[in-house]
Amino acid sequence: MSFMIYEKEFSGICILKAGAGTTGYRGGDTGHGGRTRIELEDLGNTDISFEVRGGEEKSLIINLGGDAELDVIIKALEFIAGVLKNVIEEGSYPGSLEVNKYPEEGEIEGQG
């Protein structure tokens, strides 16, 4: 199932790119085809680190340092929430922020 990922850059002293997309509701769990993807990428000077914990914990921790980072993460998270809400309610995100498609099921590493 492919779907659009919408991306936007947030800048100040640092630059952070946020991306989000979803198939929307599909009537159940992963087996029903519902997918959602959220991306964050440091494009310059952002004091950000990620901790991924696998196993039974399954958690992602995002650590940021600094006032500029606080500003851009607030804007990025608001953007991500807005994209997901708009795709569910309207079928797309307003504007022309579409930059890439989430890969087809067989193209995702480890799936197949």
DOBAMI-721509 format. One line per field, with one value per atom (N, C-alpha, C): x, z, y. Coordinates in Angstrom, 1 decimal. Each point is the difference from the previous one (the first is absolute). Layout:
# DOBAMI-721509
c1: c(X; ...);
c3: c(Z; ...);
c2: c(Y; ...);
This chain:
# DOBAMI-721509
c1: c(0.9; -0.9; 0.9; 0.0; 0.8; -0.9; 0.6; -0.7; 1.0; -0.5; 0.9; 0.6; 1.2; 0.7; 0.1; -0.5; 0.1; 1.1; 0.9; 1.2; 0.0; 0.6; 0.2; 1.2; 0.7; 1.2; -0.3; 0.5; -0.2; 1.4; 0.2; 1.3; 0.0; 1.1; 0.3; 1.5; 0.5; 1.5; 0.3; -0.9; 0.1; -1.0; 0.2; -1.0; -0.4; -1.3; -0.5; -1.1; 0.1; -1.0; -1.0; -1.3; -1.0; -0.7; -0.4; -0.8; -1.0; -1.2; -1.1; -0.9; -0.6; -0.9; -0.8; -1.1; -0.8; -1.0; -0.3; -1.1; -1.4; 0.0; -1.3; -0.5; -1.2; -0.5; -0.4; 0.3; -0.3; -0.8; -0.6; -0.9; 0.7; 1.2; 0.6; 1.5; 0.7; 1.4; 0.8; 1.3; 0.9; -0.5; -0.6; -0.5; -1.1; -0.6; -1.1; 0.6; 1.3; 0.7; 0.2; -0.3; 0.2; 1.5; 0.5; 1.4; 0.1; 1.0; 0.3; 1.5; 0.5; 1.5; 0.3; 0.9; 0.5; 1.5; 0.5; 1.4; 0.5; 1.2; 0.7; 1.4; 0.5; 1.4; 0.7; 1.2; 0.8; 0.6; -0.3; 0.6; 1.2; 0.2; 1.1; -0.2; 1.1; 0.1; -1.0; -0.8; -1.0; 0.6; 0.0; 0.4; -1.1; 0.0; -1.0; 0.6; -0.5; 0.4; -1.2; 0.1; -1.1; 0.5; -0.9; 0.3; -1.1; 0.4; -1.0; 0.2; -1.1; 0.1; -0.9; 0.6; -0.8; -0.5; -0.2; -0.4; -1.4; -0.3; -1.4; -0.3; 1.1; -0.2; -0.6; 0.5; -0.4; -0.3; 1.1; -0.2; 1.0; -0.4; 0.9; 0.1; 1.2; 0.2; 0.7; -0.5; 0.6; 0.5; 1.3; 0.6; 0.5; -0.4; 0.4; 0.7; 0.9; 0.7; -0.1; -0.4; 0.0; -1.4; 0.0; -1.3; -0.5; 1.0; -0.4; -0.6; 0.6; -0.5; -1.4; -0.3; -1.3; -1.0; 0.4; -0.9; -0.3; 1.0; -0.2; -0.7; 0.2; -0.7; -1.5; -0.4; -1.4; -0.6; 0.6; -0.5; -0.1; 1.0; 0.1; -1.1; -0.2; -1.1; -1.4; -0.2; -1.3; -0.2; 1.0; -0.1; -0.4; 0.7; -0.2; -1.5; -0.4; -1.4; -1.0; 0.3; -0.8; -0.1; 1.1; 0.0; -0.9; 0.2; -0.7; -1.5; -0.4; -1.4; -0.6; 0.7; -0.5; -0.2; 1.0; -0.1; -1.2; -0.3; -1.1; -1.3; -0.1; -1.2; -0.3; 1.1; -0.2; 0.6; 0.8; 0.6; 1.3; 0.4; 1.4; 0.3; 1.2; 0.5; -0.1; -0.5; -0.1; 1.4; 0.0; 1.2; 0.8; 1.2; 0.7; 1.3; -0.2; 1.2; 0.3; -0.7; 0.2; 1.4; 0.9; 1.3; 0.4; -0.6; 0.4; -1.1; 0.1; -1.0; 0.6; -0.7; 0.5; 0.0; 1.0; 0.2; -1.1; -0.2; -0.9; 0.4; -1.0; 0.3; 1.2; 0.2; 1.2; 1.3; -0.1; 1.3; 0.5; -0.7; 0.4; 1.0; 1.2; 1.0; -0.6; 0.2; -0.5; -1.4; -0.7; -1.4; 0.0; -1.0; 0.0; -0.8);
c3: c(0.0; 0.0; 0.0; -1.0; -0.1; 0.4; 0.6; 0.3; 0.0; 0.0; -0.1; 1.4; 0.0; 1.1; -0.2; 0.9; -0.1; 0.9; -0.5; 0.7; 0.1; 1.0; 0.2; 0.9; -0.4; 0.8; 1.0; 1.2; 1.0; 0.4; 0.0; 0.2; 0.9; 0.6; 0.9; 0.1; 1.2; 0.1; -0.5; 0.1; -0.5; -1.0; -0.8; -1.0; 0.1; 0.2; 0.1; -1.0; -0.7; -1.0; 0.6; -0.1; 0.5; -1.2; 0.1; -1.1; 0.7; -0.7; 0.5; -1.1; 0.1; -0.9; 0.6; -0.6; 0.5; -1.1; 0.0; -0.8; 0.5; 1.2; 0.7; 0.6; 0.6; 0.6; -1.0; 0.3; -0.9; 0.7; 1.1; 0.7; 0.9; 0.4; 1.0; 0.1; 0.3; 0.2; -1.3; 0.1; -1.2; -1.1; 0.4; -0.9; -1.0; 0.5; -0.9; -0.9; 0.1; -0.9; 0.5; 1.2; 0.5; 0.3; -0.5; 0.3; 0.3; 0.9; 0.3; 0.1; -0.5; 0.1; 0.4; 1.0; 0.5; -0.1; -0.6; -0.1; 0.6; 0.6; 0.4; -0.5; -0.5; -0.5; 0.3; 0.6; 0.3; -1.4; -0.4; -1.2; 0.3; 1.3; 0.3; 1.4; 0.8; 1.3; 1.1; -0.2; 1.0; 1.0; 1.3; 1.0; 0.3; -0.8; 0.1; 0.0; 0.8; 0.0; 0.2; -0.5; 0.0; 0.7; 0.9; 0.6; -0.4; -0.6; -0.4; 0.9; 0.6; 0.9; -0.6; -0.3; -0.7; 1.1; -0.4; 0.9; 0.4; 1.3; 0.5; 0.3; 0.2; 0.4; -1.2; -1.2; -1.2; 0.3; 0.1; 0.3; -0.8; -0.3; -0.7; 0.9; 0.4; 0.8; -0.8; -0.1; -0.7; 1.0; 0.0; 0.9; -0.8; 0.6; -0.7; 1.1; -0.5; 0.9; -0.5; 0.7; -0.4; -0.3; 0.1; -0.3; -1.4; -1.0; -1.4; -0.3; 0.6; -0.2; 0.5; 1.2; 0.5; -0.9; -0.6; -0.9; -1.3; -0.6; -1.2; 0.2; 1.2; 0.2; 0.3; 0.6; 0.2; -1.4; -0.8; -1.4; -0.8; 0.1; -0.7; 0.4; 1.3; 0.5; -0.3; 0.0; -0.4; -1.5; -0.8; -1.4; -0.2; 0.7; -0.2; 0.4; 1.1; 0.5; -1.1; -0.5; -1.0; -1.3; -0.4; -1.2; 0.2; 1.1; 0.3; 0.1; 0.7; 0.1; -1.3; -0.8; -1.3; -1.0; 0.0; -0.9; 0.4; 1.3; 0.5; -0.4; 0.2; -0.2; -1.4; -0.7; -1.4; -1.1; 0.4; -1.0; -0.5; 0.3; -0.3; 0.9; -0.2; 0.8; -1.0; 0.4; -0.9; -0.4; -1.2; -0.6; -0.8; -0.4; -0.8; 0.7; 1.2; 0.8; -0.3; -1.0; -0.3; -0.5; 0.6; -0.5; -0.4; 0.6; -0.3; 0.4; -0.5; 0.4; 0.9; 1.0; 0.9; -0.9; 0.1; -0.9; 0.1; -1.1; 0.0; 1.0; 0.4; 1.1; -0.3; -1.2; -0.2; -0.1; 0.0; -0.1; 1.3; 1.1; 1.3; 0.5; 0.4; 0.5; 1.1; -0.1; 1.1; -0.2; -1.0; -0.2; -1.4; -0.2; -1.2; -0.7);
c2: c(-1.2; 1.2; 1.2; 0.8; 1.2; 1.2; 1.0; 1.2; 1.2; 1.2; 1.2; 0.3; 0.4; 0.6; 1.5; 0.7; 1.5; 0.5; 0.8; 0.5; 1.5; 0.5; 1.4; 0.3; 1.0; 0.4; 1.1; -0.1; 1.0; 0.5; 1.4; 0.5; 1.2; 0.2; 1.1; 0.0; -0.2; -0.3; -1.4; -0.9; -1.3; -0.3; -1.1; -0.4; -1.4; -0.2; -1.4; -0.2; -1.2; -0.4; -1.0; 0.2; -0.9; -0.5; -1.3; -0.6; -0.9; -0.1; -0.9; -0.4; -1.2; -0.5; -1.1; -0.3; -1.2; -0.4; -1.3; -0.5; 0.4; 0.5; 0.3; -1.3; 0.1; -1.2; -1.1; -1.2; -1.1; -1.1; 0.3; -1.0; -1.0; 0.3; -1.0; 0.2; -1.1; 0.1; -0.1; -0.2; 0.0; -1.0; -1.1; -0.9; 0.5; 1.1; 0.6; 1.1; 0.2; 0.9; 1.4; 0.3; 1.4; 0.2; 1.1; 0.3; 1.5; 0.4; 1.3; 0.2; 1.0; 0.2; 1.4; 0.2; 1.3; 0.0; 1.1; 0.2; 1.3; 0.0; 1.2; -0.1; 1.1; 0.0; 1.3; -0.1; 1.2; 0.4; 1.3; 0.5; 1.0; 0.3; 0.9; 0.5; -0.3; 0.7; -0.4; -1.0; -0.4; -0.9; 0.3; -0.9; -1.0; -1.1; -1.0; -1.4; -0.8; -1.4; -0.9; -1.2; -1.0; -1.2; -0.6; -1.3; -0.9; -1.1; -1.0; -1.3; -0.4; -1.1; -1.1; -1.1; -1.1; -1.0; -1.2; -1.0; 0.3; -0.4; 0.2; 1.5; 0.8; 1.4; 0.8; -0.2; 0.7; 1.5; 0.8; 1.4; 0.8; 1.2; 1.0; 1.2; 0.4; 1.2; 1.0; 1.3; 1.1; 1.0; 0.2; 1.0; 1.2; 1.2; 1.2; 0.9; 0.8; 1.0; 1.4; 0.9; 1.4; 0.6; 1.3; 0.8; -0.1; 0.1; -0.1; -1.3; -1.1; -1.3; -0.2; 0.6; 0.0; 0.7; 1.1; 0.7; -0.9; -0.6; -0.7; -1.3; -0.7; -1.2; 0.2; 1.1; 0.4; 0.2; 0.7; 0.3; -1.3; -0.8; -1.3; -1.0; -0.1; -0.9; 0.5; 1.4; 0.5; -0.3; 0.1; -0.3; -1.4; -0.9; -1.5; -0.3; 0.6; -0.3; 0.6; 1.1; 0.6; -0.8; -0.5; -0.9; -1.2; -0.7; -1.2; 0.3; 1.0; 0.4; 0.3; 0.8; 0.4; -1.1; -1.0; -1.1; -0.9; -0.1; -0.8; 0.7; 1.3; 0.7; 0.4; 0.4; 0.6; -0.9; -1.0; -0.9; 0.5; 1.2; 0.5; 1.2; 0.5; 1.2; 1.1; 1.2; 1.1; 0.5; 0.5; 0.5; -1.0; 0.3; -0.9; -0.5; -0.5; -0.5; -1.5; -0.6; -1.4; -0.1; -0.8; -0.1; -1.5; -0.9; -1.4; -0.9; -1.3; -1.0; -0.9; -0.5; -1.0; -1.3; -0.8; -1.1; -1.1; -0.7; -1.1; -1.0; -0.8; -1.0; -0.8; -0.6; -0.8; 0.7; 1.3; 0.8; 0.4; -0.2; 0.3; -1.1; 0.4; -1.0; -0.8; -1.3; -0.9; -0.5; 0.6; -0.5; -0.6; -0.8; -0.5; -1.0);
